[in-house]
Amino acid sequence: MVYQHPLAYVLGLEGLALLRGWAGDFDREFVEARLAEVRRLVADEALTGDVGVEAALGDSVTGYRQWAASYDEPGNGCFAADEAEVLPLLDALPAGVALDAACGTGRYAGHLARRQHRVIGVDSSAAMLEQARARLPEGDFRLGELDRLPVADDSVELVITALALSHVAELGPVLAEFARVLRPGGQLIISDVHHELVFRGSLVHALGPEGEPGLVPTYRHTPGDFLRAALPHGFQVLRCEEPLIRTGDDPPPATPSEVITGTWDVWPWSLMAIVPEASHAAWDIPGVIIWQFELGRPRG
């Protein structure tokens, strides 16, 4: 079980902000304001009296089944961050056979089809595939896992996978599958939730059968993790970007009692309003990481 408490989260944000002050990013006035705010937080009964939430670790199929119908609605800040980098990469490639791995609702499959690619989409969520087929009825969508792709060897010129690998515990088997299905010289484009974003609590919910709190397991893959998984299979790095996430205007300040009552479903985002200055400092981070690889010869 994962235990989440609103006081723990806001104090964590204060701690990240204070560490940035320690490193020289902010002045004495900012640091003293954070210390004073910490004292107020630990004395606030709305926070100290909250019992917190125990959330079970669920699975990605459940989480994305629950999210499928609203997945494409505005508000997912990662979409803008990854599309700004990924779409120009896709548009520079010639049309061919493209695999959208963990295709979800077909966000990139639809774009590739408009660019005259023959698209194969694979996802482990039947509910997400339903949305993808509605978006792109002529697409070839298949139920499958990233480490066991229902795709033939050497059969595609492009693999793209977007905002999915943070749910994979071990990247190596997945990168091996991408190498297997790609033709030599083929391109692999990855966008994923940045490990710093995961560290700050960006987690997908997977509610229990009675609506009990639950979370999809999410892993913090560093750039080194991606390289260690990719290079042994012959992938060569062409590009790596870590764009900042843009979440719009900061939320207006709010008191704990206004924010936390019965609102676990919107934690941690609502909690940021309790400490807006600390949140702004703590969340000044990349939102996604973008990789472009080309398949060459395996090492060794």
LINKA-V700201 format. One record per pair of residues at least 4 apart in sequence whose C-alpha atoms are under 7 Angstrom apart, sorted by the first residue. I is the first residue (numbers start at 1). J is the second residue. If there is no record, write none. Layout:
I|J  I|J
This chain:
1|54  1|55  1|56  1|57  2|54  2|55  2|56  3|53  3|54  3|55  4|52  4|53  4|54  5|9  5|52  5|53  6|10  6|47  6|52  6|271  7|11  7|47  7|48  8|12  9|13  10|14  10|271  10|275  11|15  11|38  12|16  13|17  13|278  13|279  13|282  14|18  14|34  14|278  15|19  16|20  16|282  17|21  17|278  17|281  17|282  18|22  18|31  19|23  20|24  20|25  20|26  21|25  21|26  21|27  21|31  26|30  27|31  28|32  29|33  30|34  31|35  32|36  33|37  34|38  35|39  36|40  37|41  38|42  39|43  40|44  42|48  44|48  45|49  46|50  46|256  46|257  47|256  55|213  55|214  55|215  56|213  56|214  56|215  57|214  57|215  57|216  57|217  58|206  58|214  58|215  58|216  58|217  59|63  59|206  59|216  59|217  60|64  60|216  61|65  61|124  61|125  62|66  62|206  63|67  63|204  63|205  63|206  63|216  64|68  64|125  64|128  65|125  65|127  65|128  67|71  68|127  68|128  77|81  77|245  77|246  77|247  78|82  78|245  78|287  78|288  79|83  80|84  81|243  81|245  81|287  81|288  82|86  82|191  82|288  83|87  85|89  86|90  87|91  88|92  89|93  95|115  95|116  95|117  96|117  96|118  96|157  97|117  97|118  97|119  97|156  97|157  97|158  98|117  98|118  98|119  98|120  98|156  98|157  98|158  98|159  99|119  99|120  99|121  99|156  99|158  99|159  99|160  100|109  100|120  100|121  100|122  100|159  100|160  100|161  101|121  101|122  101|123  101|146  101|159  101|160  101|161  102|122  102|123  102|161  102|164  103|109  103|121  103|122  103|123  103|161  104|123  104|128  104|129  104|132  105|128  105|129  105|131  105|132  106|110  106|132  106|135  107|111  108|112  109|113  109|119  109|121  110|114  110|136  111|115  112|116  112|117  112|119  113|117  113|118  113|119  119|139  119|140  120|139  120|140  120|141  121|140  121|141  121|142  122|141  122|142  122|143  122|144  123|129  123|142  123|143  123|144  123|145  124|143  124|144  124|145  125|129  126|130  126|143  127|131  128|132  129|133  129|141  130|134  131|135  132|136  133|137  133|139  144|148  144|149  144|150  145|149  146|174  147|173  147|174  147|177  148|177  149|177  151|181  152|181  153|180  153|181  154|180  154|181  154|182  154|183  155|181  155|182  155|183  156|181  156|182  156|183  157|182  157|183  157|186  157|187  158|182  158|186  158|187  158|188  159|178  159|187  159|188  159|189  160|188  160|189  160|190  161|189  161|190  161|191  162|190  162|191  162|192  163|191  163|192  163|193  164|192  165|192  166|192  166|193  166|218  166|219  166|220  166|221  167|217  167|218  167|219  168|219  169|219  171|175  171|229  172|176  172|229  173|177  174|178  175|179  175|229  175|230  176|180  176|233  177|181  178|182  179|233  179|295  182|186  184|295  184|296  185|294  185|295  185|296  186|294  186|295  187|293  187|294  187|295  188|292  188|293  188|294  189|291  189|292  189|293  190|290  190|291  190|292  191|288  191|289  191|290  191|291  192|288  192|289  192|290  193|197  193|287  193|288  193|289  194|198  194|286  194|287  194|288  194|289  195|199  195|220  195|221  195|222  196|200  196|285  197|201  197|202  197|287  198|202  198|203  198|220  201|268  203|215  203|216  203|218  204|215  204|216  205|214  205|215  205|216  206|214  206|215  206|216  207|211  207|212  207|213  207|214  208|212  208|213  208|214  221|225  222|226  223|227  224|228  225|229  226|230  227|231  230|235  231|235  231|236  232|298  232|299  233|298  233|299  234|295  234|296  234|297  234|298  234|299  235|293  235|294  235|295  235|296  236|293  236|294  236|295  236|296  237|292  237|293  237|294  238|292  238|293  238|294  239|291  239|292  240|290  240|291  240|292  241|289  241|290  241|291  242|286  242|288  242|289  242|290  243|286  243|287  243|288  243|289  244|285  244|286  244|287  245|285  245|286  245|287  251|273  252|273  253|273  253|274  253|276  254|258  254|259  254|273  254|274  255|259  255|274  256|260  256|274  257|261  259|270  259|271  263|267  266|270  267|271  268|272  272|276  272|279  275|279  276|280  277|281  278|282  279|283  280|284
